[in-house]
Amino acid sequence: MAFTLREGNPDDLETLWRIDQVCFSGAIAYSRQELRFFMRRRGAFTMVAVQDAADTAQETGDAHKIGGFIIAQAGAMGHIITIDVVASARRSGLGSQLLLAAEDRLRHSGSLAVNLETAVDNQGALLFYKRHGYEVMEAIPGYYADGADAFLLRKELKAA
């Protein structure tokens, strides 16, 4: 499967919200209002991965299938708000493609490092982020709505 990244837009909100609901449990998934807030926040950007038309046409006849997305916030300390990849696109390199593109954009906007949070029991995510150079900085007790803990992870962004 091949994906092309494009800028997210307000028309994507409903699809991205549905993907987020499937990718994360109720306590971690964002509400529509939260997702809209993060997408519109000053300094934030959304990158959407759209399955290439030739691949999509063979599978579904749909020329615009979204395989995942990432929302990030630029600043001296960048922040990955969420990264979501649909189940059928996992282990295809799409998560890495989204993360690396967001890091590059953060770096070019002046971010010196990037933070993100993930549930302490999400071993797959922890391995993924560590593979990409993130380090656990601290545990955040009760971070999620259901009281679950999270790890704060950070990666220094080297100059381009």
N, C-alpha and C positions, 0 to 999 in steps of 0.2 A: 504494500500500500504506500502510495506517495501522497504527501500533503503539501499544500502551498499555504504560507502564512499571509494573513491580511489583517488590516486594522479592524478591530471590532467597532460596531456602531449600535445605536439604540434599537434598531430593528432586530438585533441578535438577542436581546434580553431574554425573551421567553424561551428560546432554544437553549441558551447558556444556563438559565435557571433550571430547566429540566435536566440537563446534563449534570449539573451540580447536585441535584436531588438524588440522582442515581449513584454518583461517585462517592458521596459522603452520607453518613448517618444523619438522622434528624438533628442531633445535637451539634453537629459540625457543619452541615449544609447551610448555606445562606438563604434567607428569605428573599423574595423578589426585591423588596425595598432595600435590603442590605446590598444585594448585588448591584442594583441600579445606583445606589450611593457610591459604591467603590468604583464603578465604571465612570461615573461623572466627576469624581473627586479631582480637584486641581492637581496636576502633576501625574495623574494616573493614566495608564494606557491598558488597552485590552488587545491581545493578539489572538486571532482565531485561525485554527488549522482547518482548511477545507480540502477534502479529498479531491485529488486530481480528477478531472472530468472523465478521462478514459477508464480509470479504475472504478469510478462511481457508476458510470453507465453500464458496465458489465455486471455490477452487483445489484443495482436497484433501479436504474433508469433515472436516478436523481442526480443532477449535475452539481449540487451544492451541499454535499453531506459534510457536516461539521464533525471532526474527529476529536476535537479538544480545544482548550483555550487556556490562556493565562492572563491574570490581571496583576499588574505591578504598579507600585507608587515610586516615582522618582524623588530624589532629594539627596542630601549629603550621605544619608544612610538610606539606601533603597529598600523596598519591602516587596516581597512576593506575597500577594494577598491570597491568591488561590491558583492552583494549576490542576486542571481536570482533563482526563483522557478517557474516552468511552472504552468500554471493555473490549470491543472488537479491534481497537487500535493499540491496545497495550502491548508492550514488548516489541513494538515496531520501531522504536527510536523516536516516536513523536514527542514523548515527554521531554526527552533530552533536547530535541529540536526547539520546542517551546521555551524551555528554561534557558538554553544558550542564547537564543534570540533576545529574550527579555534581559538577560545579563548584559548583552552587548548594548542594547538600547539604554539601559541604566548607566553603564560605563560612559557612553557618549553624552549622556545628559549631565554628567558630573558626579554621579554616585561613586563613593570611594569603597563602599561595601554594601552588601545586601543581607537583610534578615528575612527569616520566615519562621513560621511555627508549624509543628506537626504533633499529632497525638503521640504520647510516649509509647503506646502499644502498637503503633503502625510501623512494624519492622521493615516492610517493603519500602515505605517512604524514607525511612532513616537510611537504609542501604543505598537507595537512589541518590539522596542528597549527599551522603558521604562520598560516594563515587564521583560526584561533581565538585568535590572540594569544600563542602560545608562542614563546619564543626559545631558540636553541641556547646552552647554557651552556658545554659542554665535550664533548670526545670521551672515551669510556671504552674504552681498548684491551682486547680480549679479553673483553668483557662476556658474550657468549653462550657456551654450552657447546662450540660448534664453533670458538671463538676469534675469531669475528666481532666487530667493533667496534660500539659503540652511541653515539648522541648522548644526552646528558642535556638535556632541555628543561624550561623553567620558565615559569609564568605567574603574575603577581601577581593575587590575588583582591581586587577592590575590595569595600568594605563594602556590604552589601545595603541 
